[in-house]
Amino acid sequence: MDLVGVSEIREMLGNVSRQRASVIANQRNFPEPVAVLAMGKVWRRSDVVAWIREHRPELAEG
C-alpha cells in the first residue's frame, strides 16, 4: 500500500503551504485517512490521486 502524508499531499497539490494542504485534507469530500499515526494522518496515494483528478483536474498527472 502506497501511503502519503500532508507533506506528500502538498507536493501533489502543486507545493501549496502545509496549512492549505491541511485545510484541503480536512474537507468533507476529501478521502478518509487510512490511519492516524504520531506523525499525523496518512492516506492511500490512489485515493488522493482520484480526489485530485475529480476536484483539481488541472493538477492531475498524465
C-alpha positions as CSV (number, residue, x, y, z in Angstrom):
1,M,0.0,0.0,0.0
2,D,1.4,3.3,-1.1
3,L,0.7,5.9,1.7
4,V,1.1,9.7,1.8
5,G,1.0,12.3,4.5
6,V,0.4,16.0,4.4
7,S,3.9,16.7,3.1
8,E,3.3,14.5,0.0
9,I,-0.2,15.9,-0.5
10,R,1.4,19.4,-0.5
11,E,3.6,18.4,-3.4
12,M,0.7,16.6,-5.2
13,L,-1.3,19.9,-5.0
14,G,1.5,21.9,-6.5
15,N,3.5,22.8,-3.5
16,V,0.8,24.6,-1.5
17,S,1.5,25.6,2.1
18,R,1.3,23.0,4.8
19,Q,-1.7,24.9,6.3
20,R,-3.5,24.9,2.9
21,A,-2.9,21.2,2.4
22,S,-4.3,20.5,5.9
23,V,-7.4,22.6,5.2
24,I,-8.0,20.7,2.0
25,A,-7.3,17.3,3.7
26,N,-9.9,18.2,6.3
27,Q,-12.7,18.9,3.8
28,R,-15.7,16.6,4.0
29,N,-15.2,15.4,0.4
30,F,-11.5,14.5,0.9
31,P,-10.8,10.8,1.3
32,E,-10.8,9.4,4.8
33,P,-7.3,8.7,6.2
34,V,-6.4,5.0,6.5
35,A,-4.6,5.6,9.8
36,V,-3.7,8.3,12.3
37,L,-0.1,8.0,13.5
38,A,2.0,10.0,15.9
39,M,3.3,12.0,12.8
40,G,-0.3,12.6,11.6
41,K,-2.8,11.2,9.2
42,V,-1.9,9.1,6.3
43,W,-3.9,8.3,3.1
44,R,-3.7,5.9,0.3
45,R,-2.0,7.6,-2.6
46,S,-4.5,6.2,-5.0
47,D,-7.4,7.8,-3.1
48,V,-5.7,11.2,-3.1
49,V,-4.9,10.9,-6.8
50,A,-8.5,10.1,-7.6
51,W,-9.7,13.1,-5.5
52,I,-7.2,15.4,-7.3
53,R,-8.5,14.1,-10.7
54,E,-12.1,14.8,-9.7
55,H,-11.6,18.1,-7.8
56,R,-8.4,19.6,-9.2
57,P,-8.1,18.2,-12.7
58,E,-5.5,20.8,-13.7
59,L,-3.1,19.1,-11.3
60,A,-3.8,15.5,-12.3
61,E,-0.9,13.5,-13.5
62,G,-1.0,12.2,-17.0
